[in-house]
């Protein structure tokens, strides 16, 4: 520490804040003098019994303490270098004289006349043996120097002999003579200036005073008292500073110092909690209904006053943690999934720590230095990420500080990047291997020292990570030749075995290899020389875990009691360790995030103004206002930001990276909940009535407005849907619509819905005529049919695009079905399924698991033997699976296990003939954020079923067989690309004259959809012949939005209805967060449609006509239904009704 405070001479590190020690001269306390002998020699290590004394320092202090310290101490198994408590701390002072002559305790021991008996009593009061001679010498020292002991001895001499009992009463905050009592506001819980000396007589051996509430701050220059007083936190922060030419007594007592720190922080926190408990009314704004984040169902506005609430402003409380968790969700809602999850742990052997502690002390004796150094390291880590951009430009970050079971601090950090880390970049950013010792010996030693887990398991069964004879962190990991994604949301990083070139080492006399390495970043490890785990986040599952994990706060005990007093419940469950106590006393941030998130209140009418009232503000929803405006508390208005990026078209309006978040409301508080929902939908509301206005009608409640906008889902919604359809649709269409609603929507009373509309749905029954099927006179090639159904169990067709495979498959299906046998037609995608007669997606037909890992060996289809689907699969003669090359091998294997079970036959697919078709040169299985190795590993060729497959090929391209040479060149070139026959350079293929290059999306749209603005003249065939493909949903959305904006046709906006399954989880996953999620297979929350636009169906509503992938053309847009014309498949040209909310 090279910086010296000019006011208090505190020693500080270069980048520490100037006022952390004494508020830049405003805090000035009396110096605590070095202790007298023998205590001084015992602390400096100059005494022959120093080591024994320091090892048992708390026992020696307990022998002399005048009051009792009562709390539940937590002791972890094995090495426990910190002091940790759980629950409340109690300080008790007993009577001055013992109730029984031979039962002296605490202060009473000091009044035993014989010093030898007094010393023996002290030794017997401690559970384990301590040195009696040392006790006697320390006892003599205290009798000679301690002010309180001398005062008590004087007082006892004045006690009349016939007085039975006396209690100790110390007026620690007695008002000075001549001062008015009202000037001093003593809190309800007394803070005794004498407590520290009575509880820690060895630390304050002269009886020095502790904190009192009437210590005034002083003018840094003149030294005159100021009206403001020194807070308890400022007092103890001053006391634990190392100063130049100062003995710093309080910091030399090892484990007793650790107890002292916990005790003082518990005091600080208890006074805060006492203020909160006694000022519940002041903490609420009762001049208007103001609801902050709700946690419980009974937190209704009418219930205010029934609970003792711990507000979100209290660091570490449940509302505070919930607020931080919701802030993380706000980042996810605006920026998507975080990219990196970093955990960095303090290294007690850092030079900055070692150099600044006394030689006879260890890092666990000086948590003040440990935490100050770690705080600076965290700031440096953030600077590297946010300013130096070591991972690329960041969007935002969030971190929390926690403490290990044994005391060391660590940080959990989430980072969102502007440019996402691509699969081929993972190994450059994250490594889970030992580096080459010869190439980088420094990194090798750092990894070996900091990043090796355990070892545990059979190598060390007693490792702390072991639970039920297994490693809780799932080490050792498996070897991996390449990095691949995993089902738990984290990649399986490359870990090469020694045979594959991986390195090995000896750690703690045990040989380890790459299976034991914790993932790390090379640069961070070399900079910080500490345990820094870096993980890639790549799934919604990992986000839910991480955002909750990093905001779970300090350890809390769990109780089953139901207490309306949140303060009491928090105090009973909290844990405090020495390291955390120091961190909090020094006022370091426990949580932090950037950019700023502005919390917006939800209030009913007669409250504050809703929004800024200028023209630009009318284009914003409530949650977007903080990006452009700030709230002026004095004028109670929103004002434009003065800094930021200028907004085009609106002079004077500037945008910043600040984000808005509306406080969560529990659904039981219904009107506020629905008001909050509308605030995320309605732009620029100037009145509460405007929020309740839908299509010109002002509704009485916010719930009614939400229902009308289609934001809620109940049976009245489906009644309105059928009522709207009954006006203009046939009975057949109405029956179909009713079946879709009952089958796919959450209808509470389907019988009642039927009874209300049965006449409309049955109006054509008497007049409907039966339709007879035409005879099957399709001719087929018997040789091809025989080849497809030969005795082998599996047939795979390697069919290139355009070779006539769809025609051939449909011919086979037709022939099998014409003989009375069952043939199932499935495809990997919905679009491919529409091309097959009776085709459906494989997932829908076989009830395949929605989420299945590539290495999953246990999954089966959700089909029982007794179900209709089970009977169908058991009796079928042929299964055709088109585009099988796109399917994950685990899906095929799950079908195999199911077929064996259904057909009671242990042969591939249970003996059923299955025809796979596809082309491995086209799209392989899609693995989310997967590498090339992931996709190859997931392909059908890597399945254990592949050896049972017979292969046939169709080679002639029927689409261009009679075309010109130019037309034939294109598919020939595609085949060369797929076969790897073209020249490659650094992993890239040169495609000269293969494609027409377009500079921008607008030009592409104009080429594919010319004159799209006048859509009324476009025919069905015109739409069927053209489409634009894109590899990502984000790009698809951009193209769709551009095309929609160009079309001149009637428009309607539909919103999804997103809810949580468990009502109690509604406050943890607010509606707008659910709206922001865009999982594959589901439409976006806000869907803008226009009449005449083509759309794709994403559900199997009525196979084979309406399947996942069926293309439709919008015919009309109504409030509750969408009328469409089928563009593809066997239902081409038919009109259908689709409920707007499925």
N, C-alpha and C positions, 0 to 999 in steps of 0.2 A: 504494500500500500504506500503509494508515493505522494498522495495529495493530503495536505493538512488543512483542516478547517480553520479559517482565520479568527473564528469566534470562540470555539470550544476546544481547539487543538485535536479534534478527532482525526484519526487516520482513515483515509478512504482510497478506494480504487479510482482510477482516472475517470471512468465514465459514470460514476455514481452521481446521483443528484446532489446539489449543493446543500439543500435544506434537510436531508434525511436525518442528520444527527441532532441538530438543535434549532431547526426552523430559521437558519441563518441568523443566529444570535438571540432569538426570542425566548429560548429555553435556557435557563442558567440555574444549575443546581449545585448544592454544596458537594465538595469532593469527598469521596469515601476514602479515608486514610488506610494505608497498609496495616494489616493486623499485627498485633504484638506477638512476641514469642510465647510458646513454641509453634504457634499456628503458622507464622510466616515461613519458618523453615520447612514445615510439613508441606506447604503449598509449593514452595520453590524446588523441592527435591533435595534440600540440603540436610534434612533430618534422616537418621538411620531407619526410622519407621515410616518414611514418606509413602512408600509403595503400598504397605499394608493399610495405611490411613486412607489413601486415595481410593484403594480398592473397596473399602467399606465406608466411604464418606457419608452416605445416607444414614447408616446405622449410628455413626458417631453423632450426627446432627440430631437424630431421633432421641438420643440419650439426653440431649440438652434442651430440646424444644419445650417451650412453655405453653404452647397450644397444640391442638391435634389437627392433622391434615387427613381428611377422610375422603376417599374416592376409590373406585374399583380400578386397580392397576391391571393392565393387560401385559402379560409376559408371553412372548412367542417362544416356541421350542428352539433349542439350540442357541446360537449367538444372538443376544439382544442388547445392542449398544445404545438404546434410546429409552427414554422414560415415556410411558404411554398410559393414559387413563381413559375410562369410558364412563359417561354419565356426569352427574353433577359433582362439584367439589364442595365439601363442608369444612368450615373452620370453627372449632369449638374451644372455648375456654372454660375450665371448671372452677370450682371453688378455691379460695385461697388456702384453706386448711383441709386436710383429708377427713372423710367421714369416719374412717377407722384409723386408729393411731399407726397401724403397721401397713397402711395401704397408700403410700405416697405416689403421686403420678404428676408428670409434667411439671408445672410451676411449683407444686407442693414440695418437690424433692429439694428445691433450693433452700427450704427452711429447716432441713434436718441439720441440727447443730454440729454433729460430729462429721468432719469432712471425709473420713474414711468410710463411715456408714453411708454417707451421701454418694460417694463414688461407687460403692458396692451396689447400692440401690439402682444407680444408673445402668450398671453392667447387667443386672438382672432384668431390667425393663426392656432390654433388646433381645430379640429372639435368638440371635447367634452370638457366640463369644466375641468380645472385643478386648483390646488391651487395657487392663485396669490402670496401669501406670500412666498411660497416655490420657485416659479419662481424668485421672486425678490432676494432672498438670493443666489440661484444658479447663477443668473445673476451677482451679485457682485463678487462671487467667480471666475467666468470665466474672468471677466474684470481684476481681480487682478493677476491671475496665467497663463492665456493662452497666449502663445507666439504669435500665429497668430493674435489674436484679438488686441494685443498691436501693432503688426507690421502694421496691416491694419489701425488702428487709427493714427499711425504716418504717414503713406503714404497719408491718405486723407487730412491731414493738409498741405501737399505740393502741392495739386492739385490746379491749377489756378482757380479762381472763374468763368471765362468765358468759361471753358471747359465743353461742353455739356454732354459727356459720357465717362466712363472709364470701361474697362473690366479687370477682374482679370486674370493675367497670372503668374503662379508659375512654375519656372524652377526646377522641383523636381529632375531631373537627370542632373543637370548642371555639366559639367566636372570640376573636381577640378583644381585649378591653377597649372600650370606646367606639366599637364598630356596631352598626345596626344589624340585627339578626336577619332581616329580610334581604340583606345584600348577598347572603350565602345560601344558595339553594342546595341543600343536602339531598341526595337521592334517597329513595325509600330503603335501599340496602346500604348500610353504613360502610364507608371505606375507612378503615382504621389505619392511620399513619404509622401506628405501632405494630401492625400485624406482621410485617416483614421481619422485624427484629425478634419478635416473639417466636415465630415459626422457624426462622433461620438464624439462630444465635451464633453459629460459627461463621456465617457469611457476613453478618452485621454485628460483629462481636462487641462493639461499643454501644450498641443500642441506637444506631442511626435510624432516623425516621424514613418511612416509605412514602408512598404517594398519598396526597391529600387533595381534596377538591378545590382548595382555596389557594393553590400555588399560582401566583400571577406570572404571566408572560412579561418580559421586560423589553424596553427599547434597546435595539442592538447597539446604538451609538451612545446614548446617554445613560443607559442602565436603569431608567425610571420604570416603575411598574405600569403595565398596561391594563385596561379593563378586562381584556380577554385572559382566561386562565389556561394553564397547561393541562392538556388532556392526559388521561391515564396512559394512552398509547404513546404519546410524545414523551412522557416521563420515562417509561421503561425503554423506549428506543434510545433515549439519551444515556441511560445507565449501562446499556450493553455495548456501547461503542468503545473501541480501543483508542486510547489517547496517548499522545507523545509524552514521554517522561511521567507516565502514570502507571501504578501497579495493577489497576483494573481488577480489583479484588473479586468482584462478582463473577468474572469469567474464568476463574482458576479452580473451581471446585468440582470439575468433572461431572459425574452423574448427579450430584446435588444441584449444580447449575442447571442441568436439564430439568430436574423437578421444579426448580425455581421458575424457569421460563414457562413451563406448562401452567404452573399455579398463577403466575401473573397474567398470562393470556386468558385463562379461565375467568380471572377477576374482570378483565376488560370486557370480555364477551358477556359475562353475567350482568354487568351494569347496563350494557346495551339492551339486553333482553328484558331487564327490569324496566327500563324506560319504555320499551315497546309494550310491555304488559300493562303499564300504568297510563299509557297515553293512546289507547286504541281510538278514541274519538278524534284526536288531533291527526292521526295518521290517515284518516279517511276524509275525502272531500265530500261533505254532506250538502253543499249548496247545489249540487246536481248529481244525477245518478251516474257514477263513474265506475266502470267495471274493468279491473285488470285481469290478468291471466287467472282463470278458474282452475282449481285442482279437483274439487269434489262436487258430487251431484247436489249436495244440499247447500251449495253456495249460491243461493238465489238472492236477488236484490232485496226481497222482503225479509231475508234472514240476517241482514247486516246487524250486528250487535250481539248475536247469539254466540259467536265464536271469538276466541282470542287468536287473532290472525298474526302470523309472522310474515311481514311484507316482503316483497321481492327485493327490496333494497338491502335486506340483511344477507350478507355474503354467506353462502353455505346452506341457507334454508331451503326447504323444498320448493317454494315459489321462485326463489332465485335460480335454482338449478333447472326448474321447468322453463323459466324464461330463457336461459341460455340454450337449452335444448331446442326451443322454438326458434331462436335466432339461427341455429344451425340449419333447421328446416327451411328458414327463409333463404339462406344461401343456396340450398339444394333447389328450392323452387325457382330461383332466378338464374342460377348458374349450372344446375344439374349436379351430377355426382361429384364428390371430391376426387382428386386424382391421387393424392399421396396421404398416407397415414404414418406419421413419424413419432416414434417414442424415443426420447433421449434421457438418459439417466446420469446423475451426477457421478463423477469420478473423484473419490476422496483423495486420490493421489495426485491430483493436479498440482503443479508447482505453486500456483497462486495460493493454494490452501496450505501446503506444507510450509511455505516460507513465512506464513503469518500466524503460526501458532507456536506456543512455547514448547521447548524441547521435551518437557516431561508430560505433555498432553498429546492426545491423538485427535484426529478429525472428529470422532464422535463425541469428544469433549467440547468442541467449539462449533456448534451448529450455526452460530452467528456468521462465522467466516465461510463455512460450507454453503450456506444459503445465499450469502452475498455474492460469492463467486459464481454459483450456479445461475443466479438471476442475470448476471452479466453475460454468461454463456448463452442463455436463452435469447437475450436481446441480439447477440451476435448472430445466432442462428436465423432469427427473423430478418436481420439485415442481409444476410447472404441470400435468403429466398426472395425478399421483397425488393431489395435494391440491387444486389449483384446478379439476380436472376439465374442462379445456378441450375434451376430446373426449367428455365424459360420464364417469360412474363407471368406473374400470378394475377388472378382475379381477386381472391380473398383468402383469408386464413382465419382459423380459430384454434385457440389452445387452452388447456387447463393444466394446472400444476397439482400433482398428487405426491404422496409420500409412501415409500415402500414400508412393508411391515417392520423393517428394521431401521427406518429413519431417513434414508437418503431421498432427496427430492427427485422427481422426474416429470417431464413434460409430455403430454399427448397433444400432437399438433396435426390439424387437418389443413391441407393446402388444395385450393382450386386453381388450375392453370388455364391460361388463355388458349394455349395449344395443347391438346390432349396428348398424352404419351402413347405412341403407337406400339403395336405388338413387337415390331422389329427393333424398337428402342428400349425395351424393358431391360435387356441384359446390359445395356450401356449405363442405365440409371441405377439398377439394383443388382447386387450380386449376392449369391448364397454359397460361395465357394472360397476356399483358402486360396489366396493369391500365390503366385510363384515366388518363392523365397529369394531366388537369384535375381529376378526382374525387379522386385520391389520389396526389399527386406524390411523396410520400415512398416509398410502396410501389413506385411505378413505377421510381424510381431504384435501389431495393434489388434488385428483380427484374432489372433491366437489368444491374446490377453483379455479381450473384451467381448467377442462375438461368438464364443463357443458356448452352447447350451449344455449345462450339466458338467460332465456326462451323467446320465441318470439310467433308469431301467436296470437291466442286469449288471451294468457296469457300476452302478451306485444305487442300490434299492432304497437308501435312506435320504435321497435327494429331496429337498423341500417341495419340488414340483410333483412328486409322486402322489397319486390318488388311486386307491384300490389297485395297487401294484401296476399302475399305468401312468405314463407321463401326461400331466394335464395340458401340456403344450404340444402334445403329439410328436415328440421327438423319440427316436431318430426319424427323420423324414426319409422318403424313398429316393433312390438315385433317379435322376432325370437327365437324359442326353440333351434335351432342349426345353426351354421354358414353355409351359402350356397352362391354359386356364383351368380353374377348378370349380366345382359346384358350390363351394362355400364362399365364393366371391373374391378369393385371393388366388393369384397364380401359383402354380407349382413351378418354382424357379429351377433353373438349370443347376443340377448337382451331379457332376460327373464322378464316376467311380474311379479308383486308382487305375483300373485296367483301361479306362477310357481317357486317361490323362489327368484325372483329378488328383489334387494334392492331399497329403495326410500330415499329421503332426502328433506330438505327444503332449498332453495337457494333464497336469496333476497325476502323472505316472500312468496315464491311460492313453492308448492309441485312439485317435479320432480321425474321421474323414469328413467329407462335405455334408454328410447327413446331419451333422451336429451344428452346422453354421447357421446363425440367425441372419436373415437378409439385411443388407447394409448398403450404404452408398459410399463409394471409395473416397470421394472428396471430403465428405463430412467426417468420415472416420479419421482421415489424416489431419484435418484441421483441429478436431476436438479431442481425439484420443479418449474416447468414452464409448459406452454401450449405446449405440444409436441404431435402432431398428427402423428400417424404411420399408413400407409395404405399399403396393399398388391397390387402389380401390377400384373395382370394376363391376359391381353389381348393386342393385337396390338393397339386397340382403345385407351387404357389408356396410352400406350407409346407415341403415337402421341401427346396426350394432354399434358402429363407431360413434355416431352422434349422441346416442344414449350413453355410451361408455365414457366418452371424454367429458360429459357433463353430469356424471353421477355424483360428483363431489367427494368429500372426505368420507371415510368409513362411517357407517351408521349401523347401530344395532337395530334389529327388527323386533317389534313387539306386536302382540295381537290385540292389545287394549285399544278401545275406541275413545280417544280423548278429544273433547272440543277445544282444548287448549294447545294450540300449535307450538307455543313457546315451551311449555312443559314437556311436550312430546319430543321436541328437538333436543332439549337439554338432557333428557333421559337416554337418548340414543347416540349422542355425538361421541366421537373419539378425538382426542388431542394428543399429539406426540410432540417431543421437544423441537423437532425440525419444523413442523408446521407452526408451532407457537412463535418461533423466531420469525418465520416468513410473514406471519400476520402482524406481529409487533412492528416489523420494519415497513409495513404498509405496502408490500409488494402485491401485484395483481395475481389473484388466483385464477381468474379467467380473463381472456382478452380476445378481441376479434377485430378485423378490419375488412371492408369498410364499415362505416357507422350504420347501425340499424336503429331507426327511430320508432319508438313504440307509440302506437296511436290508440287513444281511448275509444271505447264504445259507450255512447250515452243515448238515452232516450230523449224524447222531446223536452223542451224547456231547459236543455243543457247548452253546451257551447256550440258555436257555429260549426257546420259540417266541413266546409271546405273553403279554400280561397275562391274569390268570386270575380275573377277576370276571365277573358275569353279562352285563354290557354288552359286554365284550370278546369274548364268545362269539358275538356277532352280527356281528363284523367279520372281514374277511379281513386278511391280514398287512399289505398295502400301505395299508390305511385306519387302522391303529392310530395312526400319528403325529398324526393329526388330533385325537385325544382323549387320548393318553398321551405322556409323555416317558420317555426311557431314562436310568435312574440308573446311571452307570458304576460307582460304588462298590459298590452293592448288587446290581448285575447284574439289575435288575428294571425293568419298565415301571410308571410311576406316573401317576395321573390328572393332567391339566393343571389348574392352579389358576385360570387365566384363560380367558375365551372365552365362547361362547354356551351357555347351559344346554340340555341335551337333555331333551325331554319324556319323562316316564315313568322316568327314571333319575336320581334325586337325586345330586348330587355330580359328575355327568359333564358336562364342558364341551368344546365343540368350537371349534377354531381354524381358520384358513385354511391351516395347515401341511399339506403333502402328503407322502405316502410313496412311495418308489421302491425297488424291490428291485433289487440289483445284477444286471446282465445276465450270463448264463452261455452259453458256446458249446455248441451241441448235441453236440459230441464228448465233452463231459464229461456223459455221458448222465444219470446218476442225479441230479446236482445240477440239471441242466436240467429234468428232470421234477418234481423236488421244488419248484423255483421255480414251475413251472406250477400245481402243486396249491396253493401258497400264495396264489395269486390266485383260487382257486375255493372252497376249504374254509374255512368260517367258524369262528373260535375254536378251532383245534386246540390241544389241551393236551399231546398227545404226538405223537411221530413216527409211531407206529402208527396214531393217529387219521387222519393224513394218508393213510395207505395203506388205509384202510377204506372200502369201497364197498358199500352195501346189506348191512351187517353182516359182510362178508367182509374179513379182513385179508390183503392181498396181500404177497408177499415183496419186491417192488420198487415204486418209485414209477412206473416205466414201465408196469407191469402195471395199477396203479390208474388211470393216465391212459387206458389202452386201454379199460378197463371203463367208464369214465365217458364214453367217446366223444370224448375230447380228441385222439386220434391216429387216423390213417387209414392202414391197411395192408390186405392181403388177408384177414387174419383177421377184420377188421371186416366185410367183405362176406360172408365165410363165415357169420358169426354172423347177419347180416341174412337170408340165404336160409334158414338153419336155423330161425330163428324163424318165418319166413313159411311154411315147409313144413309146420309142425304144424297150421295152421288155415286154409290157403288152398288154392284150387284150382290145378290145373296151369296153367291159362290165366293166372291172376294171377301165378303163379310165373315163367312165361316172360316175361310183361310186366316184372316186377320185375328179372329177370336182364338184359333188354335195356336197361332204364333204367340199371342199374349199369354195364354195359359201355360204354354210349354217353356217359354224363355224369360218371362217376366215374373216379378214377385207379386202375385195376386193373392190377397188375403182370403177373399171369398169368391171363388170362381163360379160356384153354383148361383149365387145372387146375380153375378154378371151375366150368366147365361139366361136366367129368367127374365132379365130386363130387356134382352135383345133377341130372344128366341124367335119371335114373330118375324123380325127383319131377316134373320138368318135362314128361316125355313120357308120364305115366301115363294120359292121356286121349286120346292120339293115335288109337288104334284105334277108339275109340267116338265120336269127333267126327264130326258130320254137316255136310256142306256146306250153306251157306245161299244161296238164290237171291234175287237182287235183284228187287223188284217193278217192273213196267213204269211208265214215266213218263207219267202221264196228266194232268199239271198243265196247266191252260189259262192262256193268257197273251194279252195285248193286242199284236197284231202291230205296231200303230202305235208303241207305246212301244219295242218291241224294235228296230224300224227306226231310230227316232230315236237310240237309243243306239249303233248301229253304222254311222253314216253315214260318208261318205268322209273327213271331217276326222279328224286324228290324235288329238285330245284332246277330251274332253267333261268338263265340270265341272258337277256338280249342286249348286246352292245349295239345300240341303234343311234346312229348320228341323226342330227336334225334334218328333216325333209326326206327321210328314206322310206316313209310310209308306215311307220310303226303304229300310229294312232289308228289308221285304217285296219291294219292287221290285228291289233288288239281288240277292236270292236267286233271284227269278224269272228274271232275266237270266242268272245263273250256271247255273241249272238248264237253261235253253234251249240255251245254248252247249255245255254238256257233253253234252246229249242228242244233239247232232249229231256227236259224236265229236271235237269240238275241245277244246282245253285252255283253261280259264279259271282264272286265279289270283285268289284273294280274300285281300286283306291289309288291315290296319288299323293306325293309328298307335299304338293302345294294345291291350293284351292283352284287356281287358274287351270292347272293341268287336269284336275279332277273333272272340270266342266266339259272337257273334250271327250271323256269316256261315257259310254251309255250306262247310266245308273251309277256314275262315279261319285265318290266322296273322298274327303281327305282321310288319310290313314289314321290320324289321331282321333277323328270323329267316329270312324267305323269300329276301330279296335279298342277305343278308350285307352289309348297310350298315355303314359304319364306326361304331364305338361313339362315338367322339369326332370331331365334325366342326364346323368353324368356319363361321360365317355367310358369311364372304367366301372360303370355300374353293372354288377353281376347278380343283382337280386330283384330288380324291378320286374313287374308283370303288368299286364293290362287289367284295368278295373272291370273285369267281366266275370260273373259267377256262372257256374254250370247250369243253374236253374233259370237264368235270365234268357230272354228272347235272343239277345245278341250271342250268348253262349251257345244256344241251340243252333243258331245260324252258322256260327264258326265251326261247330262240330259236324254239321251236315254238308258243308260246302265241298264242292269237287275241285274248284279252281279259285285261286286268288291271284289277281293281276295287280301288281304294284308298279305304277308308272313313275318315272323320275326317281327311281329308288336310289340312284347315285347321290341324290341330294339329302337322303335320310341319314341320320346318325345311326351307326351300327348298333348302338344300345337299344334303339327303338325296335329294330328288326329282331334283336336277341330277346327283347321283352315279349314280342309276339311269339317267338319260337317257344319260350318257356310256357306261355299261356296255352298254345296249341297242343303241346305235349300233355298238359294237364287236362284240357277239355276232352281230348280224344283218347286219353289213357294209353298213349303209345309213345315210348321213349325213342323216337326217331325224329330227325329234323322236321320241324313244323308238324309233328304228330302224324306224319305220313301224307299230309295234304300237298297236292301239287301247287306250287307258287311260281308265278312268272314275274320276274323282275325285269324292268326295262329302263334304259337310261344310257347316258354317255358320260364316262368319267372325265372326258375332256371338257365338259361343261362345268356347272357349278357343283362343287363338293359341299358336304354338310357345313352349314354356317355355324361357327362357334363364336359367341359374343366376345369381341376383343381378343380373339384367339390368334395364335401364330400359325405359320404354315404347318408346323408339326402337329398342332391341335387338329387342323382340318384333315390331314392325312391319317392321323390316329383315329379319327371319328368315322372314316369312310368304311363302306361295306367290305372293301378288300381286306381290312384289318380284323374282320369278324371271324370268330371260330367256325362260322357257317360257310365261309367262302370255299373251303375244300370240297364241300358237297354240291357246289354249283356247276352246272354245265353251261358253256357259253356258245351262243350263236350270234352271228353278225349280219346286219343288213348294211350294205355299202353303197348302193346306187341311190343318188339323191333324186327322188321322184319329182320334186318341185321344179327342178331346173333341167331335167333330163332332155327335154326338147327345146330348151331355151338357147339363146345365142351364147357364143363363147365367153363374152364379157360377163353375162349373168352366172356362168358356171365358175368363173374365176373366184368369185367371192366365197362360196362355200368351200372351194378347194383350199383357199388361203386360210379359212377358219380351221380346217382340218390340220393344216400344217402347224398352225399355232398350238392346237391341242396336242399334237404329236411331238411338239418340241423340235420341229425340223427347221425353224427359222433361226437366223443368226442372232446370237445373244451377246450383249456387252454389259458387263457389270450387273447382271440380273435383269436387264431390259431388252425388249424385242423391238426390232425396227419394223414398223408396219407402213411401208410406203404404198401410197395410193389405195389403201384398204378402206379408209373412211373419209367422209367429208368433215373437215374440222370447222367448228363454229366457235366464234370468239366469245360470245356471251349468251346468257339464257334467253334474253329477249329475241335474239336472232334465231335461236333454236326453236322457240315457240312459234315464231312467224313462219318458219320453214315447215314444221310439222302440222301446225294448225293455222293455215292462212285464212285471213278474214274471219277469225273466230268471234269477233265482236257481233256479227250478224248471225247468231246461232240458229235462228228460226228456219233458215233455208238448208241446214245441214241434215243429211239423211242418216238413218241407222247404219247403213253400210259404210258411210264416210267415217263415222266414229270407230267402227269395228276394225278399220284398216290402219289405224294409226295410234301410237302411244309413245310416251317418253319414259325410258327406264332410268333409274338412279340407284346407286348402291346404298345410299343412306336415307333414312326418314327425313332428316333435316333438309336435304336437298330436294326431296319430293315435295315437302311442304312449301319450299320457295317457288318451285315450278307451279304447283297447284294454285298458290295465292296469286301468282302473276297471271295465269290463265283466267282465273275467276274474275280478277279485276278488269280484264279486257272485255268480258262478255256483258252485253247489254240485255239484261233479262230480269224478271222479277226475282228478288233476293229474300232469303230468310236465314236467320241465325238460330241454330239449335245448341242447347247446352246439355252436357252430360249430368247425370245425377250420381254424385260420388259420395259414398258413406262408408264408415267403418262398421265392422260387424259387431264389435263390442261398444256399446254406448259410452262406457267409461273411458274409452280410448279416444273419444272425440276431441278432448282438449289437448292430447298429445299429437294427434294427426289432424289438424284443422282442415276444413273443407278446401280452402284455396291451395293447400299443399297437395291434397289428393288430386285436385284439378290440374296441377302443374305436371303430374306424372304422365309420361307418354309411353307406356309399355307396348311392346310389339303386339299386334293383333287387335288393338283397340283404337278407335278413332280419337282425335284430340277432344279436349273438354269443350272448346268453342268451335263449332263447325258452320262455316258459311257456305250455303248452297244457292245455286241459281237454276231456274227452269231451263232445261235443255242440256245440262251438264252431264257427262258420264261419271258414274261412281262405281266402286267395287264393293260388293257385299263381303263382310268379314265374319259371317256366321252361317252355319248350316240350318237354314230355316225350313226348307221344304225340298230336300234332295229328291230327284236329281236336278230339278229346275233351279232351285235357289240354294246354292252351296257357297261355302267360303271361297271367294275368287270369282263369283259370277259378276259379270259386268252389266250395269243397268244404266238406263237413260232417264233422267228426271223429267216427269211429265207435268206434275203440279206439286206445290209445296203448301201444306196446310199447317194448322197449329199443332196437331197431334199425329198426323200421318203424312207420309211421303209417297206419292203415286209415281211408279216407275214402269218403264218398258224394258223387258229382258233383251240384252244384246247378244248373249252367247249361250251356247249349250242347247239342250233339247227343248227349252222353253222360249227360244228366240221369238220375239214379236209379241209375247203375251204381256198384258198389263197386270201389275201386282201392287198391293198396298203394304207398306213397311211402317211399323210404328216408329215414331221419331225417337223414342226412348226404349232401347233394348238392353 
